[in-house]
Amino acid sequence: MAAAAPSDVWAIIADPRTYANWVAGTATSRGETGDWPAVGSSLRHRWGVWPARFRDRSTVTACQHQRQLELDVRVGRLAAVAVTIRLAPDAFGTRIVLRESVVTGAALLFRPLTRRFQLWRNRRSLAALVRMSVTGAPR
């Protein structure tokens, strides 16, 4: 829940320069191809802490302006993850729903650990997204 309008939350999501600031665990964002967040555009980034840093790429598979963004996130051989971010206006501002599902890769072998990590990461990501959408920083 963000005490900000969906347009304010979307402004953060739609700006590729803010990706590493709100996606928990992302160390750097190295640039995008296409017109982020248009379908087919992608963002290269790294997550983790040294020495365990992974190169990944997020590719937009569906986008409904200010409502929903769907991503195919590839983390090397570790995982392919389907991510959905939904925004809906409500009486307090914006309801944000973030869902991740490991589709393929070695991460499936460690499902309980992977799920715990995803829950931790999603909570931190949502908290950062809410904070940034309310304060407007950093953009």
RANOR-V833070 format. One record per residue. N is the residue number from 1. RES is the residue in one letter. SS is DSSP state (2 for helix, 1 for strand, 0 for the rest). Layout:
N&RES&SS, N&RES&SS
This chain:
1&M&0, 2&A&1, 3&A&0, 4&A&0, 5&A&0, 6&P&2, 7&S&2, 8&D&2, 9&V&2, 10&W&2, 11&A&2, 12&I&2, 13&I&2, 14&A&0, 15&D&0, 16&P&2, 17&R&2, 18&T&2, 19&Y&2, 20&A&2, 21&N&2, 22&W&2, 23&V&0, 24&A&0, 25&G&0, 26&T&1, 27&A&1, 28&T&1, 29&S&1, 30&R&1, 31&G&1, 32&E&1, 33&T&1, 34&G&0, 35&D&0, 36&W&0, 37&P&0, 38&A&0, 39&V&0, 40&G&0, 41&S&0, 42&S&1, 43&L&1, 44&R&1, 45&H&1, 46&R&1, 47&W&1, 48&G&1, 49&V&1, 50&W&0, 51&P&0, 52&A&1, 53&R&1, 54&F&1, 55&R&1, 56&D&1, 57&R&1, 58&S&1, 59&T&1, 60&V&1, 61&T&1, 62&A&1, 63&C&1, 64&Q&1, 65&H&0, 66&Q&0, 67&R&0, 68&Q&1, 69&L&1, 70&E&1, 71&L&1, 72&D&1, 73&V&1, 74&R&1, 75&V&1, 76&G&0, 77&R&0, 78&L&0, 79&A&1, 80&A&1, 81&V&1, 82&A&1, 83&V&1, 84&T&1, 85&I&1, 86&R&1, 87&L&1, 88&A&1, 89&P&1, 90&D&1, 91&A&0, 92&F&0, 93&G&1, 94&T&1, 95&R&1, 96&I&1, 97&V&1, 98&L&1, 99&R&1, 100&E&1, 101&S&1, 102&V&1, 103&V&1, 104&T&1, 105&G&0, 106&A&2, 107&A&2, 108&L&2, 109&L&2, 110&F&2, 111&R&2, 112&P&2, 113&L&2, 114&T&2, 115&R&2, 116&R&2, 117&F&2, 118&Q&2, 119&L&2, 120&W&2, 121&R&2, 122&N&2, 123&R&2, 124&R&2, 125&S&2, 126&L&2, 127&A&2, 128&A&2, 129&L&2, 130&V&2, 131&R&2, 132&M&2, 133&S&2, 134&V&2, 135&T&2, 136&G&0, 137&A&0, 138&P&0, 139&R&0
